[in-house]
């Protein structure tokens, strides 16, 4: 595709809302997922520690 100006580029031939929305959602998810993974890891460690102390 050839874009003559920035407005045409961001409009993406009429699909700009879909395209930029998809990029936005992926970017948001890529920022949130590491935080969620860290929380899951901490919870798993706490559960493992609690389970180990019950067995002792």
C-alpha positions as CSV (number, residue, x, y, z in Angstrom):
1,X,0.0,0.0,0.0
2,X,1.1,3.5,-0.6
3,X,0.1,6.2,1.8
4,X,0.4,9.9,0.8
5,X,0.2,11.2,4.4
6,X,0.1,10.2,8.0
7,X,-3.7,10.3,8.1
8,X,-4.0,7.7,5.4
9,X,-1.4,5.6,7.2
10,X,-3.2,5.6,10.5
11,X,-6.6,5.0,8.8
12,X,-5.1,1.9,7.2
13,X,-7.5,1.9,4.3
14,X,-10.5,2.0,6.6
15,X,-9.3,-0.7,8.9
16,X,-7.3,1.5,11.2
17,X,-9.5,1.1,14.2
18,X,-9.2,-2.7,14.0
19,X,-5.5,-2.7,13.3
20,X,-4.5,-0.2,15.9
21,X,-6.9,-1.6,18.4
22,X,-5.3,-5.0,18.0
23,X,-1.8,-3.6,18.4
24,X,-3.1,-1.8,21.6
25,X,-4.6,-4.9,23.1
26,X,-1.4,-7.0,22.4
27,X,0.8,-4.3,23.9
28,X,-1.4,-4.1,27.0
29,X,-1.4,-7.8,27.4
30,X,2.4,-8.0,27.0
31,X,2.7,-5.5,29.9
32,X,0.1,-7.2,32.1
33,X,1.1,-10.9,31.6
34,X,4.5,-10.6,33.4
35,X,2.8,-9.1,36.4
36,X,0.2,-11.9,36.5
37,X,2.9,-14.5,36.1
38,X,4.9,-13.0,38.9
39,X,1.8,-13.1,41.2
40,X,1.2,-16.7,40.2
41,X,4.8,-17.6,41.0
42,X,4.6,-15.9,44.4
43,X,1.4,-17.7,45.2
44,X,2.9,-21.1,44.2
45,X,5.9,-20.5,46.4
46,X,3.7,-19.6,49.4
47,X,1.7,-22.7,48.9
48,X,4.8,-24.9,48.5
49,X,6.2,-23.4,51.7
50,X,2.9,-23.9,53.6
51,X,2.7,-27.5,52.3
52,X,6.3,-28.2,53.4
53,X,5.8,-26.8,56.9
54,X,2.7,-29.0,57.3
55,X,4.7,-32.1,56.4
56,X,7.5,-31.3,58.9
